[in-house]
């Protein structure tokens, strides 16, 4: 039976080198980095080495990095931590976009429920915000601006550098969710106007259960998890030593191979689109998202007249793993908030499928998937 994994935006397979790093650290003994004895020092050494490596890759200071348990925790910590600190300075405005991951959107809605003023920026039909709309929304009362680098459903890139400059002009803090973009975009934090950045290990062929939050030196920040003094009092809880070691190895490989990863994923995407055009006709599917300003590994396609659920169920029966959108919400029957915000037709929204590519995928798999989609389409359309 066919076995094709085209859902890398949900999670990625761990690289062999990351597994090796994980096993080596996990087998090295009981490592609590807060302990003063030799075992604790060994664990602390692994965490320090990983933090130093990630800091070099991101172009920041090691002391500016906080290990978390996930990308969602990093998003939550950034928004709650910065917003509450900024409130003490008389700033109560939150600005974000209508297409953020729910880890950001739902956190912003909770901040609004707690008394913050929330502005949600609209997007165009390609899923991009307008810098002019951001400029109109950001002012001297804005506490935090949160804009994702690349969308997890469509791959559309946002003008984060432009918006970051606007935030800096008004002394608001700029947060970027780079969970999908890390490993594909060049993120040099020495140059970018970003104050807080969230990433996750399992999107770059590292382990699940490990995230990272960058907090620029001098940025006001209140922790959201209390307990011990880990992570310079910014995130209590014993660090996941083995997971952190594997994260650093996966990040090193992903960043060192960034250009080849981009071309590899883009090649598979383009071959899928070419094969679909040939086999079912360009009139039978639509690409959702920006055609140029986009991540290479995500393509969101609508198959008008065929529901997302029907297409996904049939793909799964044929051994192809894809998604209806965000993995956090794909189990629900709710329409995609991203495609809804783009004001697409109901037919396009109801027939959307996300394919996402990465390590281990081939152009041959793209052609095979197109053949399977063509067979499914013909069967469902002829009912």
C-alpha positions in Angstrom: 0.0 0.0 0.0 1.1 3.6 -0.7 2.6 5.4 2.3 3.1 9.1 1.7 3.5 11.7 4.5 2.5 15.1 3.2 1.7 16.7 6.6 5.0 18.1 7.7 3.3 21.4 8.8 1.6 19.3 11.6 4.8 17.6 12.7 8.0 16.3 11.2 9.8 12.9 11.5 12.9 13.2 13.7 16.2 13.2 11.9 18.5 10.3 12.7 21.1 12.8 14.1 18.5 14.3 16.4 17.5 10.9 17.6 21.1 10.1 18.3 21.5 13.3 20.3 18.4 12.6 22.2 19.4 9.0 23.1 22.9 10.0 24.0 21.6 12.7 26.5 18.8 10.5 27.8 21.2 7.5 28.4 23.8 9.7 30.1 22.2 9.5 33.5 19.7 11.3 35.7 20.3 14.9 34.6 18.5 17.7 36.6 20.3 20.8 35.5 19.4 22.5 38.8 21.2 19.9 40.9 24.7 20.9 42.2 26.3 17.4 42.0 28.1 15.9 39.0 25.0 14.5 37.3 23.3 17.9 37.6 26.4 19.7 36.2 26.4 17.3 33.2 22.8 18.1 32.4 23.4 21.8 32.8 26.3 21.5 30.4 24.2 19.9 27.8 21.5 22.6 28.1 24.1 25.4 28.0 25.8 23.9 24.9 22.4 23.7 23.2 21.5 27.2 24.2 24.8 28.5 22.9 24.3 26.7 19.6 20.8 28.0 19.0 22.0 31.6 19.9 24.6 31.4 17.2 22.1 30.2 14.7 19.6 32.9 15.6 22.1 35.8 15.9 21.3 36.6 19.6 22.8 36.2 23.0 22.4 32.8 24.8 20.9 34.6 27.8 18.0 35.8 25.6 16.8 32.3 25.0 14.2 30.5 27.1 13.4 26.8 26.7 9.7 25.9 26.8 7.5 22.9 26.4 6.1 23.8 22.9 5.5 26.5 20.4 2.2 27.2 21.9 3.7 27.7 25.3 6.3 30.1 23.7 3.5 32.1 22.1 1.5 32.2 25.3 4.5 33.2 27.4 5.5 35.9 24.9 2.1 37.5 24.9 1.1 37.2 28.5 4.6 37.9 29.7 5.1 41.1 27.6 1.6 42.4 27.8 1.4 42.3 31.6 4.8 43.9 31.9 3.8 46.6 29.5 0.6 47.3 31.3 2.6 48.6 34.2 3.9 51.2 31.8 0.4 52.3 30.9 0.2 50.3 27.6 -2.9 48.2 27.1 -3.2 47.7 23.4 -2.7 44.4 21.6 -2.4 44.2 17.8 -2.4 40.9 15.9 -3.8 39.5 12.6 -6.9 37.5 11.7 -4.8 34.5 10.4 -2.6 33.8 13.4 -2.3 30.3 14.9 -4.8 29.8 17.7 -1.9 29.7 20.2 -1.7 33.5 19.4 -5.3 34.3 18.6 -6.8 32.7 21.6 -4.2 34.2 23.9 -5.0 37.6 22.5 -8.7 37.0 23.1 -8.0 36.0 26.7 -5.9 39.2 27.1 -8.9 41.1 25.8 -11.2 39.4 28.4 -8.7 40.6 31.0 -9.1 44.2 30.0 -6.6 44.8 27.1 -7.8 46.5 24.0 -7.5 44.1 21.0 -7.1 45.1 17.4 -7.2 42.2 14.8 -5.8 43.3 11.4 -7.7 42.0 8.3 -5.9 40.3 5.4 -6.3 40.4 1.7 -7.5 37.4 -0.5 -3.9 36.1 -0.4 -3.8 36.1 3.4 -1.4 39.1 3.8 -1.9 42.1 6.0 -1.3 45.6 4.8 1.5 47.5 6.5 -0.6 50.7 6.3 -3.4 49.0 8.3 -0.8 48.0 10.9 0.5 51.6 11.0 -3.0 52.9 11.6 -3.5 50.4 14.5 -0.2 50.8 16.3 0.1 53.8 18.7 1.6 55.0 21.9 -0.7 52.8 23.9 0.1 49.6 22.1 1.8 47.1 24.4 2.5 44.2 22.0 2.2 43.5 18.3 2.1 39.9 17.2 2.4 38.9 13.6 3.4 35.4 12.4 6.3 35.0 9.9 4.7 32.3 7.7 1.1 30.9 7.9 0.7 27.3 9.0 -2.3 26.7 6.7 -1.4 28.6 3.5 2.3 29.3 3.9 1.8 33.0 3.2 4.6 35.2 4.5 3.8 38.4 6.4 5.8 41.7 6.3 7.2 41.2 9.8 10.2 43.5 9.3 8.0 46.4 8.2 5.6 45.9 11.0 8.4 45.5 13.5 9.8 48.9 12.5 6.4 50.4 13.1 6.1 48.8 16.5 9.6 50.0 17.4 8.7 53.6 16.3 5.9 53.6 18.9 8.0 51.6 21.5 5.6 48.7 21.3 7.0 45.2 21.6 7.1 43.0 18.5 6.4 39.3 18.8 6.8 36.9 15.9 5.5 33.3 15.7 8.1 31.7 13.6 7.1 28.1 14.3 6.5 27.3 10.6 9.1 29.7 9.2 12.1 28.6 11.3 14.5 26.6 9.1 13.3 28.1 5.9 13.6 31.9 6.5 16.8 33.7 7.4 16.1 35.0 10.9 19.0 37.1 12.1 17.8 38.6 15.4 20.8 41.1 15.4 19.2 42.8 12.4 15.4 42.2 12.6 13.2 44.6 14.6 11.8 41.7 16.7 11.6 41.6 20.5 10.1 38.2 21.1 10.2 35.1 18.8 8.6 31.7 19.2 9.8 28.5 17.6 9.3 24.7 18.1 11.5 21.7 17.7 9.1 19.3 16.1 8.6 21.4 13.0 12.2 21.1 12.0 12.7 17.3 12.5 13.4 17.6 16.2 11.4 16.1 19.1 7.9 17.0 20.2 7.6 18.7 23.6 10.3 21.3 23.2 9.9 25.0 22.2 12.0 28.1 22.4 11.3 31.7 23.2 13.6 34.6 22.4 13.3 37.6 24.7 15.4 40.5 23.6 17.7 41.8 26.4 16.0 44.7 28.2 12.5 43.7 27.1 10.0 43.8 30.1 8.7 40.3 30.7 6.7 38.6 33.4 6.9 34.8 33.7 3.6 32.8 33.3 4.9 29.6 35.0 6.0 29.9 38.6 8.1 27.6 40.7 11.9 27.3 40.7 14.4 29.7 39.2 15.1 27.8 36.0 15.7 29.8 32.7 16.8 32.9 34.6 13.4 33.0 36.5 11.5 33.2 33.2 10.1 29.7 33.0 10.0 27.4 36.0 10.2 23.7 35.6 13.0 21.1 35.1 14.4 21.4 31.6 13.9 18.6 29.1 17.6 17.9 28.7 17.4 15.2 26.1 14.8 17.0 24.1 16.8 20.3 24.2 20.0 18.5 23.0 18.0 17.0 20.1 16.4 20.3 19.3 19.8 22.0 19.0 21.1 19.3 16.7 18.0 19.5 14.5 18.2 23.3 14.3 21.9 23.1 13.4 21.2 20.8 10.5 18.1 22.7 9.4 19.8 26.1 9.3 23.0 24.8 7.7 20.9 23.2 5.0 18.4 26.0 4.8 18.8 26.7 1.1 18.7 23.1 0.0 15.6 22.5 2.3 13.9 25.4 0.6 14.6 24.1 -3.0 13.7 20.5 -2.0 10.3 21.4 -0.6 9.5 23.9 -3.4 10.4 21.3 -6.0 7.9 18.8 -4.6 5.3 21.5 -4.3 5.8 22.6 -7.9 5.7 19.0 -9.1 2.5 18.3 -7.3 0.9 21.4 -8.9 2.2 20.5 -12.4 1.0 16.9 -12.1 -2.5 18.0 -10.8 -2.8 20.5 -13.7 -2.0 17.7 -16.1 -4.2 15.0 -14.5 -7.3 16.8 -13.4 -7.0 20.2 -15.1 -6.2 23.6 -13.6 -9.9 24.4 -13.6 -10.6 21.7 -11.0 -8.4 23.1 -8.2 -7.4 26.5 -6.8 -4.3 27.5 -4.8 -5.1 29.4 -1.6 -2.5 31.8 -0.4 0.1 34.1 -1.9 1.7 32.7 -5.0 5.1 34.4 -4.4 5.4 35.5 -0.8 5.1 32.1 0.7 6.9 29.3 2.5 8.1 26.5 0.1 6.8 23.5 2.1 3.1 24.3 2.4 0.4 24.4 -0.3 -3.3 24.8 0.4 -5.6 23.6 -2.4 -9.3 23.7 -2.9 -11.1 21.1 -5.0 -14.5 22.8 -5.6 -17.4 20.4 -5.3 -15.5 17.9 -3.1 -15.6 18.4 0.7 -12.3 18.5 2.6 -13.5 15.6 4.7 -14.3 13.4 1.7 -10.9 14.2 0.0 -8.9 13.6 3.2 -10.7 10.4 4.1 -10.1 9.0 0.6 -6.5 10.1 0.6 -6.0 8.4 4.0 -7.5 5.2 2.6 -5.0 5.4 -0.2 -2.1 5.9 2.2 -1.6 9.7 1.7 -1.5 11.8 4.9 -2.6 15.4 4.4 -4.6 17.9 6.4 -7.6 20.2 6.4 -5.6 23.0 8.0 -4.0 23.5 11.4 -3.4 20.2 13.2 -4.7 21.8 16.4 -8.2 22.2 14.8 -8.4 19.6 12.0 -10.4 17.3 14.2 -13.3 19.7 14.2 -15.8 20.5 11.5 -15.3 24.3 11.9 -14.3 26.1 8.8 -10.7 27.4 8.7 -10.5 30.8 10.3 -7.6 31.6 8.0 -9.4 31.0 4.8 -12.5 32.7 6.2 -10.4 35.8 7.0 -9.2 35.7 3.4 -12.9 36.1 2.4 -12.8 33.1 0.1 -16.0 31.5 -1.2 -17.7 28.9 1.0 -17.0 26.3 -1.7 -13.3 27.0 -1.6 -13.2 27.0 2.2 -15.2 23.7 2.5 -13.0 21.9 -0.1 -9.6 23.0 1.1 -6.7 20.5 1.7 -3.3 21.4 3.0 -0.3 19.4 1.7 3.1 20.0 3.4 6.5 18.6 2.5 9.9 17.9 4.0 12.5 15.4 4.9 12.1 12.1 3.1 9.6 13.3 0.5 10.2 13.0 -3.2 8.9 14.4 -6.5 7.8 10.9 -7.3 5.5 11.0 -4.3 4.1 14.2 -5.6 3.2 12.6 -8.9 1.8 9.5 -7.2 -0.4 11.8 -4.9 -1.6 13.7 -8.0 -2.7 10.3 -9.6 -4.5 9.4 -6.4 -6.2 12.8 -6.2 -7.3 12.4 -9.8 -8.8 9.0 -9.2 -10.6 10.3 -6.1 -11.8 13.4 -7.9 -13.2 11.4 -10.8 -15.0 9.0 -8.5 -16.5 11.7 -6.3 -17.5 14.0 -9.2 -19.3 11.2 -11.1 -21.5 10.3 -8.2 
